[in-house]
Amino acid sequence: MSTPNGSTPSGSAGSGNEHTESAISAGMASGDTDAVMRAVANSDIVVPQATVAPGEEAPDGSLSLPVIEQDGTSYVPVFTSEQTMHSAAPELGDAVSVSAAELGANWPSDDLWLAVNPGTEDGLTLPPDAVRSLPAYTEPQD
């Protein structure tokens, strides 16, 4: 899968995205699914990079999505900030920051769910159809 425009190496990603995390938490607490979807869609997310097998090389400009499996469901873990990623999963190394809406627009499979901030109190999962709908929740740019 190609990296959506605007991806940056993890060293360039923000150290925290408290606004997004607060908006997700508030939306979940109030049961406002649209607010949660807007918060995710309008954010940049940190995507840990899957390890490339020895002898193989990832194509330039590609995004390597890691997949974790739990109870028979496959998830791509993403985080709202590097700080959240390192707190929840300190073993994760390389990551890139991408637009959640652009990732949704290029979602690769009907079998993959998105896990936002897995391993945290406010973690959530989105099924493939919800991930693909993220671009519809973006705020118009002036």
C-alpha positions in Angstrom: 0.0 0.0 0.0 1.4 3.4 -0.8 1.9 6.0 1.8 -0.8 8.7 1.7 0.6 12.1 0.9 1.7 13.9 4.1 3.3 11.0 5.9 6.2 11.8 8.0 8.8 9.8 9.9 8.0 9.2 13.5 10.7 11.7 14.6 8.6 14.4 13.0 5.3 13.3 14.6 4.0 15.4 17.5 4.7 14.3 21.0 1.1 14.4 22.0 -2.3 14.9 20.6 -4.3 15.7 23.7 -7.1 17.4 21.8 -7.8 14.3 19.7 -7.6 12.0 22.7 -9.9 14.2 24.7 -12.4 14.4 21.9 -12.4 10.6 21.5 -12.8 10.1 25.2 -15.7 12.6 25.4 -17.5 11.1 22.4 -17.1 7.6 23.8 -18.4 8.7 27.3 -21.5 10.4 25.8 -22.1 7.6 23.2 -21.7 10.1 20.4 -20.3 7.9 17.6 -20.2 10.8 15.1 -18.0 12.8 17.5 -15.6 9.9 17.9 -15.5 9.4 14.1 -14.8 13.2 13.5 -12.1 13.2 16.1 -10.3 10.2 14.5 -10.9 11.4 10.9 -9.5 14.9 11.5 -6.3 13.7 13.2 -2.9 12.5 12.2 -2.2 9.1 13.6 1.0 7.3 14.3 1.3 3.9 12.6 4.0 1.6 13.8 5.9 0.1 10.9 5.9 -3.7 10.4 9.3 -5.4 10.3 10.4 -6.2 6.8 11.6 -9.7 6.3 15.4 -10.2 6.0 16.5 -9.9 2.4 13.4 -7.9 1.4 13.1 -4.2 1.0 10.0 -2.0 1.5 9.3 0.0 -1.7 10.1 3.7 -1.3 7.1 5.7 -0.2 5.2 2.6 1.1 3.5 2.2 4.4 3.9 -1.2 6.0 0.9 -1.9 8.2 1.4 -4.1 11.2 -1.3 -6.6 11.9 -2.1 -8.1 15.3 -4.7 -10.8 15.9 -7.0 -11.1 18.8 -9.9 -13.6 19.2 -9.8 -14.3 15.4 -10.0 -10.7 14.3 -7.1 -8.9 12.6 -6.3 -5.3 13.6 -3.9 -2.6 12.5 -2.8 -0.8 15.6 -2.5 3.0 15.4 -2.0 5.7 18.0 -3.0 9.3 18.4 0.5 10.3 19.4 4.0 8.9 19.7 3.8 9.5 23.5 0.6 7.3 23.6 2.3 4.6 21.5 5.4 4.4 23.6 3.3 4.4 26.8 1.0 1.6 25.6 3.6 -0.4 23.7 7.2 0.6 24.6 8.6 -2.3 22.4 7.4 -0.6 19.2 10.1 1.3 17.3 9.7 2.9 13.9 6.5 4.7 13.1 5.1 7.2 10.6 2.5 9.8 11.1 -0.3 9.8 8.5 -3.8 11.4 8.1 -6.4 9.0 9.5 -8.8 10.0 6.7 -6.2 9.3 4.0 -5.5 5.9 5.6 -9.2 5.2 5.6 -9.5 6.2 1.9 -6.8 3.7 1.1 -7.8 0.9 3.5 -6.5 -2.3 2.1 -8.8 -5.1 3.2 -12.4 -6.0 4.4 -10.7 -8.3 6.9 -8.7 -5.7 8.8 -10.1 -3.6 11.7 -8.4 -0.4 13.0 -7.4 -0.4 16.6 -6.9 3.2 17.8 -4.8 3.5 21.0 -4.8 -0.2 21.8 -3.7 -1.1 25.3 -5.0 2.2 26.7 -8.1 3.1 28.8 -9.7 4.9 25.8 -8.7 2.5 23.1 -11.3 1.7 20.5 -11.7 -0.5 17.4 -13.3 0.4 14.1 -14.6 -2.2 11.6 -13.4 -2.0 8.0 -16.5 -0.2 6.7 -16.1 2.5 9.5 -12.4 2.9 8.6 -13.3 3.5 5.0 -15.9 6.1 6.0 -13.4 8.3 7.8 -12.9 10.7 4.8 -16.7 11.6 5.1 -16.1 12.8 8.6 -13.3 15.3 7.8 -14.0 19.0 8.2 -13.9 21.1 5.1 -10.7 23.0 4.5 -11.0 26.7 4.0 
